[in-house]
């Protein structure tokens, strides 16, 4: 009974009323309270009209540009994605110049977002920037010239890029470098023209103004350090230095590109302190103007804490101390207890290599303007003087760079338990390329300063010499080979230093001889020895003042190196000709001809004689090339006295005569040049000064002279023996008739070519004679006309038919020998033979039954009239022949 009573009391409890306590609500009371929520639409729902470009969400470009300014980062990212979608699908319409809301509007809005606080927004901006710049770039195959990035658009981008570089947040600065890379990849020429402020801002990323006192120079900078940086100091500085290096490299590429495209040039010395006569290059004025904007700044001056440099000298003085401080900072992490070469960590090695490369490139662009006439070359900017470079930086570079030269890279491998934790292994394969590049850059930098002839070699040059010797024991890349050649070239400019590097030049020659002609190394080292040989020829025995002082006697080692190089040129020329490299062929020919003025010609001639049959391959590609300069250089090489065999002389005949439709030597001046070269060649081989030496010539010289006369005779008559046999086969007995058949068929420009050749040969034969020497028993003048007469008789006395070209050659011979200054005349027997040929030609010309072109007939009559008016003896013989019949008297009447 007790439990049931308790349960009944729990179900129905009595509410006790108390003062100040609210009564509870009943169970059957209805709750009338409610809650509300808001729905926000970030974009309006539109329906596309089909005319304007929209995204899949039906958003146009104006809507997307407006959303880029939204306070929410998510909305801004979505807007950038929409712009990317529009660009990928409708970039053709956006690139139209008349489109107000085209690519220019997008780029300006993207420039504003470069300094956005959210990294995801900035990365989207940079990615879209790259897509648009790739289409606008001149390098793009689909790029058009109707749209560009210049003018006010680039000014707008340039302004916000400078703002991003100067931003307080490091992440924004690093993202600005990504856009800098994109602009430099797509528009390098535009960036070079407008890089003044950007260069200063790049330097400002790793430096800060050093104001010490009220009178401190505002351009004085010190290396800055951010303790809150997410990147290590070395990696951060490496990122900035890489951009500076790339900028200078693009400037050099632009220079060499305009060097060949712009004919308006001025002579400027390259990165060395020598005069332009020894080492000069052509740099366009346009490139100089680009270099001026490169260092003077563009249209913006956003760097308040850096005074704008008024000259390149100011910029160099401001930048180099910062770079040297970067070097010292990287040097601070080096193990000073190392007993071998200085070991560099990977990050320090990268920074030090970049510093050396930037200074090197900077000095290359700081060439001294060599102006012979100041008024003729009005330059609006001041160039850096070489004296300033040597005076201000030689001692600092020698102390900082070369004191521990050369440098070696190191790595920290994963150590096992058995190894000690402080053990360091020297790196052998990894970072070897960067290590070599660093050491060679330092060599190039120091040797460029030592081109000043007033400097004497010091300990730093001896270290460089020893290192260059070791470099040749390694496998060099193309870029490293160029640096080594530049180092040795600059050393050779200073006569006080060149003699100490003989071992290096000998190693370079050995490497040059071992390279194949197909590789680029062969051409690179060829230019080194070509420069050495030309410079060597310009050095004199004694020279007043600080000029180069060299002589063959004092420098027999260098002379031996140059002589060995000359002896290798014929083999090189043979290989280059086979490869068809006309430019290099011309350079080698020019150098071979240049060496004729030097004392090593005898050894070169021996080498040429061994290779002459392979070099003078006239049926190959040498004379068939269109480069007339190569042909002229080849002819000059022939004229110095290289022996020519019968086969080579036959090939020369082929080149000058055949084929008629497409002759090998097309211009008459080239043909004449070749003939005179062969004539000079025989004068070098055979003694033709006096009869005493002529009668003492050897059997070989006699054979060479005989081949030469037969060569001239074949040139004179216009045909070789095989062609003569086709025109008129030779009989076994001599013809006694006074009338011969004449063939008047001439093809193409065969007439003009033959007349020019016949005139040159006839003049040479008429004026080649050996004077009399009565004191030595030679009372008569000796000439080769008797030999030529004998060749004419042997060739044509047994033939009944002649070609009109042979007749013209005979007329030229009579004409040239009829002058009074010719000491030896033709014989009466040869005049009788000539009168028969000329009479036969006249009968054929006035024979109406024979078909002769009017042009050929007129030209033959002109040559006949010219010869008969000049040579009265020949006219008498011809008149006697014509008087023998009625037709001949009629022809004679017409002539008189």
Buried (B, 14 or more C-beta within 10 A) or exposed (E): EEEEEEEEEEEEEEEEEEEEEEEEEEEEEEEEEEEEEEEEEEBEEEEEEEEEBBBEEBBBBEBBBBBBEBEEBEBBBBBBBBBBBBBEBBBEEBBEEEBEBBBBBBBBBBBBBBBBEBBEBBBBBBEBBBBBBBBBBBEEEEBEEEBBBEEEBBEBBBBBBBBBBBBEEBEBBBBBBBBBBBBBBBBBBBBBBBBBBBBBBBBBBBBBBBEEEEEEEEBBBBBBEEEEEEEEBBEBBBBBBBBBBBBBBBBBEBBEBBBEEBEEBBBBBBBBBBBBEBBBBBBBBBBBBBBBBBBBBBEBBBBEBBBBBEBBBBBBBBBBBBBBBBBEBBBEEBEEEBEEBBBBBBBBBBBBBBBBBBBBBBBBBBBBBBBEEEEEBEBEBEBBBBEBBBEBBBEEBBEBBBEBBBBBBBBEEEEEEEEEEEEBEEBEEEBEBBBBBBBBBBBBBBBBBBBBBEBEBBEBBEBBBEBBBEBBEEEBBEEBBBBBBBBBBBBBBBBBBBBBBBBBBBBBBEBBBEBEBEEEBBBBBBBBBBBBBBBBEEBEEEEEEEEBBBEBEEBEEBBBBBBBBBBBBBBBBBBBBBEEBBEBBBBBBBBBBBBBEBEBBEBBBEBBEEBBBBBBBBEBBBBEBEEBEBBBBBBBBBBBBBBBEEEBBBBBBBBBBBEEEEBBBEEBEBBBBBBBBBBBBBBBBBBBEBBBEBEEBEEEBEEBBEBBBBBBBBBBBBBBEEBBEEBBEBEEEEBEEBBBBBBBEBEEEBBEBBBBBBBBBBBBBBBBBBEBBEEEEBEEBBBBBEBBBEBBBEBBBBBBBBBBBBBBBBBBBBBBBBEEEBBBBBEEEBBEBBBBBBBBBBBBBBEEEEEBEEEBBEBBBEBBEEBBEBBEBBBEBBBEBBEEEEEBEEBBEEBE
